[in-house]
Amino acid sequence: MAQTWHDLLFAHWPVAAEGLRRLVPAELTLDAFEGQFWVGVVPFHMSGVRARGLPALPGLSRFPELNVRTYVTLGDKPGVYFFSLDAANLPAVWAARRFYRLPYFHARMLRCSDRGWIKYESRRRQGKADFCGEYRPISEPRVREKGSLECWLTERYCLYTVVAGHVHRAEIHHQPWPLQEAEAEIGVNTMALAAGIALPQTSPLLHFARRLDVLIWPLRKVKRR
C-alpha cells in the first residue's frame, strides 16, 4: 500500500518493562534505548491511501488516525508493536483488521489547523479511549543522527503482530523522518490507559513531522529459525 502521513506528533513517555511485558506477546523481545523502554501516542492524518499502482478512492483515502505503540525486536530486526490504532474511517478499520491483523478501532475524530496549531480530538466509538489536545512544531526540520534516541524511536522499518502464536511482519519503506521539536497542550489522553498502560505523570518527549510518503508491504508470517 501507499499512503502519505501529515502533521504527525510523536509523544513519547518512558515506562517500566514490567508494564509492557505482560501486554506484548512473548514471541517478541522488548526493545530498549540505553536500558529505557518507551511508549508513544501518535496522532496524525493520512491521505492518498491506496493499493500501490491503483488510484485513491474518494471518501476512503483520507482520514485521521491515532496509534499507541512500543518498540520490539525479532532476531536482529527492530520494529513497532501497536497496542491500538484508532481511525475515523470504518472501511479502513475493517480492511486493516482483516489484512494486517492489527488492533484497529473506529473512532469519532476531528482535526483542524488554527494559527499554526494542530487541534486534534479522538473518541473511540466503543470503549473508553479518548484524546484531546493541540500541538505545533517549534524548530526547523532535520534528520536525526544515527545512535540518537530520536532516531531509535522513529527510524523503524517494519511492524509486528502476533496471531495465534505466530509472528507476522509487514515491511515499511520511507525516507528518514524530517523531525522538528514540538510543543503540545494535551487535555485528555486515555489512549494508553485503555490498553492497560499507565503513563508517568511527566511531560512527554515531543517531535513533529509535517509530511512523509510511505509504502507498506503485505503482512507475512516470520519463519522461525
Backbone torsions as a table, in degrees:
resi	resn	phi	psi	omega
1	MET	NA	153.2	173.3
2	ALA	-117.8	144.8	177.2
3	GLN	-162.0	160.8	177.4
4	THR	-121.5	132.3	-179.9
5	TRP	-103.3	136.2	-176.4
6	HIS	-126.5	147.4	168.8
7	ASP	47.5	55.3	-174.4
8	LEU	-93.5	135.6	173.8
9	LEU	-111.2	124.6	166.6
10	PHE	-94.1	112.3	173.3
11	ALA	-113.2	112.8	-173.8
12	HIS	-117.9	139.3	175.5
13	TRP	-124.6	141.2	172.5
14	PRO	-75.7	139.9	-178.8
15	VAL	-136.5	161.0	178.5
16	ALA	-80.5	149.6	-178.6
17	ALA	-61.4	-36.8	-175.9
18	GLU	-61.9	-35.2	-179.7
19	GLY	-69.6	-22.3	-179.7
20	LEU	-94.9	-37.7	-171.2
21	ARG	-58.6	-36.4	-178.9
22	ARG	-75.1	-13.4	-177.3
23	LEU	-104.7	-21.2	180.0
24	VAL	-97.6	130.9	-179.0
25	PRO	-52.7	142.0	-176.0
26	ALA	-62.5	-20.4	-179.7
27	GLU	-68.4	-17.4	-179.1
28	LEU	-107.4	143.6	178.5
29	THR	-93.5	127.1	175.0
30	LEU	-62.9	136.8	-179.0
31	ASP	-104.5	140.8	-178.1
32	ALA	-132.3	150.3	173.5
33	PHE	-107.3	113.7	-178.0
34	GLU	49.6	42.6	175.9
35	GLY	85.0	-2.3	-177.5
36	GLN	-108.2	133.9	176.9
37	PHE	-97.4	152.9	-173.6
38	TRP	-136.0	148.4	171.5
39	VAL	-124.5	136.5	179.7
40	GLY	-116.4	141.3	169.0
41	VAL	-113.4	121.9	-165.0
42	VAL	-131.5	96.9	173.2
43	PRO	-89.9	145.3	177.0
44	PHE	-167.7	-175.9	168.5
45	HIS	-137.2	154.4	-174.5
46	MET	-114.5	153.2	171.2
47	SER	-142.1	165.0	177.0
48	GLY	62.7	27.3	-179.1
49	VAL	-72.4	122.7	-174.4
50	ARG	-166.0	159.7	167.9
51	ALA	-68.9	136.6	-174.7
52	ARG	-59.2	132.7	-179.5
53	GLY	91.8	-7.6	179.1
54	LEU	-113.6	155.9	179.1
55	PRO	-73.3	154.3	173.7
56	ALA	-71.4	141.0	-178.2
57	LEU	-93.6	130.8	178.8
58	PRO	-57.1	135.8	178.3
59	GLY	84.1	-11.5	-177.8
60	LEU	-119.9	-9.4	-169.0
61	SER	-107.4	-0.4	-176.7
62	ARG	-139.0	120.7	-179.2
63	PHE	-169.3	157.7	174.8
64	PRO	-75.3	154.9	174.2
65	GLU	-146.4	150.7	179.0
66	LEU	-142.7	126.1	-178.6
67	ASN	-125.1	157.1	174.7
68	VAL	-118.7	127.0	-167.7
69	ARG	-144.6	159.7	168.3
70	THR	-138.5	-172.8	-169.2
71	TYR	-125.7	134.1	-173.4
72	VAL	-138.0	169.4	172.2
73	THR	-134.6	157.0	170.1
74	LEU	-137.7	117.3	-170.0
75	GLY	64.1	-123.3	179.3
76	ASP	-112.1	20.8	-175.6
77	LYS	-112.4	106.2	179.0
78	PRO	-73.4	150.8	179.5
79	GLY	-158.9	-169.7	-178.2
80	VAL	-111.9	139.7	171.6
81	TYR	-118.7	127.1	-176.2
82	PHE	-99.4	129.2	170.8
83	PHE	-82.8	-33.9	177.8
84	SER	-161.6	155.4	173.3
85	LEU	-141.1	117.1	179.4
86	ASP	-102.9	138.7	-179.9
87	ALA	-143.1	154.0	-176.8
88	ALA	-92.8	8.4	-175.8
89	ASN	-119.3	109.1	-175.3
90	LEU	-63.2	-43.9	176.5
91	PRO	-60.0	-36.7	178.2
92	ALA	-66.9	-39.0	176.4
93	VAL	-60.3	-46.4	180.0
94	TRP	-61.7	-46.2	-176.9
95	ALA	-65.0	-41.1	-179.3
96	ALA	-67.1	-38.4	175.6
97	ARG	-65.7	-39.4	-175.8
98	ARG	-73.9	-45.1	-170.8
99	PHE	-99.8	-24.0	179.9
100	TYR	-114.3	-2.0	174.7
101	ARG	53.3	40.7	-178.1
102	LEU	-106.3	152.3	-176.9
103	PRO	-79.8	70.9	178.0
104	TYR	-83.5	147.6	178.0
105	PHE	-134.1	144.3	177.4
106	HIS	-82.9	134.0	-176.0
107	ALA	-138.4	154.5	168.0
108	ARG	-86.5	123.0	-172.5
109	MET	-136.3	141.1	175.6
110	LEU	-130.6	137.6	178.4
111	ARG	-144.5	133.0	176.4
112	CYS	-151.1	165.1	178.6
113	SER	-113.2	134.6	-177.5
114	ASP	-142.8	107.3	177.1
115	ARG	52.9	43.4	176.2
116	GLY	91.7	-13.2	177.9
117	TRP	-93.3	140.8	170.9
118	ILE	-96.3	114.6	177.4
119	LYS	-94.4	130.7	-169.8
120	TYR	-139.7	127.8	176.4
121	GLU	-132.4	139.9	177.2
122	SER	-145.4	134.9	175.4
123	ARG	-138.1	116.0	-179.2
124	ARG	-62.8	136.0	-175.1
125	ARG	-70.9	-28.6	176.2
126	GLN	-129.9	115.0	-177.6
127	GLY	105.4	165.3	-176.1
128	LYS	-99.8	93.4	177.6
129	ALA	-148.3	101.0	-172.9
130	ASP	-125.5	151.9	173.6
131	PHE	-143.6	134.4	175.5
132	CYS	-146.8	120.4	-179.1
133	GLY	-172.3	-178.2	175.4
134	GLU	-143.6	151.7	-175.6
135	TYR	-153.0	161.6	178.6
136	ARG	-159.1	156.6	175.1
137	PRO	-78.1	151.6	179.9
138	ILE	-132.7	15.9	176.5
139	SER	-150.6	172.9	175.6
140	GLU	-76.6	151.3	179.3
141	PRO	-74.0	146.6	172.8
142	ARG	-158.6	151.6	175.5
143	VAL	-78.8	133.4	-175.2
144	ARG	-84.5	152.9	-174.6
145	GLU	-69.4	144.7	172.5
146	LYS	-61.1	138.1	-177.6
147	GLY	93.6	-9.8	178.2
148	SER	-83.9	159.7	176.7
149	LEU	-61.6	-41.1	-178.6
150	GLU	-61.5	-40.7	177.3
151	CYS	-66.2	-43.3	-179.3
152	TRP	-60.9	-39.7	-178.4
153	LEU	-71.5	-32.0	-167.3
154	THR	-113.0	-30.0	-175.9
155	GLU	-87.5	74.2	179.4
156	ARG	-126.9	130.1	-166.2
157	TYR	-117.1	31.4	169.9
158	CYS	-162.6	160.4	171.3
159	LEU	-121.0	152.1	179.2
160	TYR	-120.2	145.2	168.0
161	THR	-143.8	156.0	-178.0
162	VAL	-122.5	125.6	-178.5
163	VAL	-123.8	117.6	178.7
164	ALA	51.9	41.8	178.0
165	GLY	81.0	0.9	-179.7
166	HIS	-107.6	128.7	179.5
167	VAL	-80.7	133.0	174.4
168	HIS	-121.1	149.3	-177.4
169	ARG	-135.3	140.3	171.4
170	ALA	-119.6	125.1	178.7
171	GLU	-76.3	144.1	-179.2
172	ILE	-128.3	136.7	178.7
173	HIS	-126.4	133.3	171.7
174	HIS	-162.9	165.9	173.8
175	GLN	-69.9	160.1	176.8
176	PRO	-55.7	144.8	-177.2
177	TRP	-62.7	127.9	171.4
178	PRO	-86.2	81.9	-170.8
179	LEU	-82.0	145.3	171.6
180	GLN	-122.5	147.7	169.4
181	GLU	-63.2	154.0	-175.7
182	ALA	-141.5	162.7	168.7
183	GLU	-129.3	154.4	-176.2
184	ALA	-150.0	150.4	169.0
185	GLU	-119.5	106.1	-177.1
186	ILE	-107.5	110.6	-178.2
187	GLY	-84.8	-37.3	-179.2
188	VAL	-135.5	133.0	176.5
189	ASN	-155.6	92.5	176.0
190	THR	-111.2	18.7	-175.9
191	MET	-65.7	-48.8	-179.8
192	ALA	-69.6	-38.1	-179.8
193	LEU	-61.4	-34.5	177.6
194	ALA	-63.3	-25.2	177.8
195	ALA	-90.8	-1.1	-179.9
196	GLY	95.1	16.4	-176.6
197	ILE	-113.2	122.9	175.7
198	ALA	-93.2	111.0	179.3
199	LEU	-76.7	147.9	178.5
200	PRO	-68.6	154.9	179.6
201	GLN	-84.0	56.1	178.6
202	THR	-128.8	160.6	178.1
203	SER	-68.1	137.1	179.7
204	PRO	-76.0	161.4	169.3
205	LEU	-80.4	125.5	-170.1
206	LEU	-119.6	134.3	172.8
207	HIS	-142.0	152.5	-175.8
208	PHE	-127.1	146.2	171.6
209	ALA	-136.2	129.8	-175.6
210	ARG	-74.5	-42.6	-175.3
211	ARG	-161.4	143.4	175.2
212	LEU	-152.9	130.4	174.9
213	ASP	-89.4	136.4	-169.6
214	VAL	-134.6	142.1	169.9
215	LEU	-117.2	136.3	-179.8
216	ILE	-126.7	124.9	-179.6
217	TRP	-84.9	164.3	179.7
218	PRO	-63.5	157.8	177.7
219	LEU	-71.5	136.3	-179.6
220	ARG	-133.4	140.2	175.8
221	LYS	-70.6	135.7	179.6
222	VAL	-87.5	124.8	179.2
223	LYS	-75.8	133.5	178.0
224	ARG	-75.4	140.7	178.7
225	ARG	-85.0	NA	NA
